[in-house]
Amino acid sequence: QVQLVESGGGLVQAGGSLRLSCAASGRTFRNYHMGWFRQAPGKKREFVGVISWSGGKTYYADFVKGRFTISRDNGKNMVWLQMNSLKAEDTAVYYCAATTRIGSSDYDYDVWGQGAQVTVSS
């Protein structure tokens, strides 16, 4: 089974940018659609976006559309979440996750990374 590890989290000023990386191990990475979720303290985990296994399709939650971009490189077993124009409300733990079927609910996803903390200050 594919295994996922996030990196690139940290502290950033409001209006700034940050890129999260998700490194996958295993030979089946290219078979999975890759999603990003986030969870703020005391709040439910929410869908951020997803990229298809080929990288040809992306879908985003409305609250990040136009600010965040998901990309992947199957040759490197990597997926990224580029976050621009960050807001204080973007503060959360961000997770990458793998699924064989594109969806916006966390139960659609089979494998999860450990999470990366993103803190946006104002």
URGI-V243213 format. One record per run of one state. SS is the DSSP state (alpha for helix, beta for strand, coil for the rest). FROM is the first residue (numbers start at 1). TO is the last residue. If there is no record, write none. Layout:
BEGIN
[[SS FROM TO] [SS FROM TO]]
END
This chain:
BEGIN
[[coil 1 2] [beta 3 7] [coil 8 9] [beta 10 13] [coil 14 17] [beta 18 25] [coil 26 28] [alpha 29 31] [coil 32 32] [beta 33 39] [coil 40 45] [beta 46 51] [coil 52 57] [beta 58 60] [coil 61 67] [beta 68 73] [coil 74 77] [beta 78 83] [coil 84 87] [alpha 88 90] [coil 91 91] [beta 92 99] [coil 100 105] [alpha 106 108] [coil 109 110] [beta 111 112] [coil 113 115] [beta 116 121] [coil 122 122]]
END
